[in-house]
Amino acid sequence: MVYKVYVLYSVGHDKLFTGMTSSLSDQMISHNGESSDDWTADYQPWMLVHMELFDDKALALIRQKNLESTSGITYIREQVLPLFEFK
């Protein structure tokens, strides 16, 4: 099984969300769906801005935690987001 560590960005609210899943398409539907009742529902729509693939779930979880850290957030904001043209 392949695990995906992903980072979503809410352009309108300048929010980041980092997660890990084996089904990214299901997660995107969940985060952007009308029935979403978690934290992400308040900041829709979400755009996928970063994804990494892992064969090992434990390594994926470690990377997720790294991207959620201060240095990980700085990396996303300074190195990844500038690659996009948000309108």
N, C-alpha and C positions, 0 to 999 in steps of 0.2 A: 504494500500500500504506500502511496505517495502522500506525504503531508505537506500542506502549503501554509507557510507563514505569510501573512498579508498585512498591508497597511492601507486603510481607507482614509480618504480626506473629504471633509465637508467644506466645500468652497464658501458657501454662504455664512458659515459659522466659524470658520478657521479652526476646525477640530480634527484631531487624528484619532483613529481607532486601529489597534493592532490585535490580530487574532491568529488562530491556528485551526486548520480544518483539513479533512480529506476530501471535502466537496465544496470547492469555492463557489460554484454556481448556486448551490443551495444557500450558502451564507450570504451571497449578494442579494438574492431574493428576500431572504429573511431581514437583512439590515435595511433594505429599501422598500419592503412591503408594507401594505396598509395594516396588516395585523401585527406588526412588530410592536411589542410592548416593553422593550428594554430601553436602556439609555440611548441607544442609537436612533430610536424613533424620533427623538426631539431634534435631531440634526440632519435629517434627510434633505436632499439626496446625498448619497455617498459615492465616491469615485475611487476605483482601485488605482493606487499610485505606486505600489511596490509589492513584489511577491518573490518568495524564495522556496525552492522545493527540497524536501528531505525524505530519505528513506527510513530514517530512525525517528520515532515519535519523541523520544527523550531529547534528541538534539534539536528538533523543531521547537519544543517547549523552551529550551535554553535560549534559542535565538529569539523567540517571541519576547521573553523577559528582557533580553538585551535591547531589543528595539523599543520596549516600553520604558527603558531607563532614560535618565537625563541625556546621556551621550547618544542613545539611539534616537531620541526625539530630535536632538540637534542634528544628527546625520540626516534624518528624513527632511527636516526643514531647510537645511543648508545645501544638501547634495542632491536630493530627489525632487522636491517640489519645484525648484527652479527649472527642471527639465520640461515642465508643463506650461502651457499657455492657458490660464484659466480666464474665462470670460463671464 
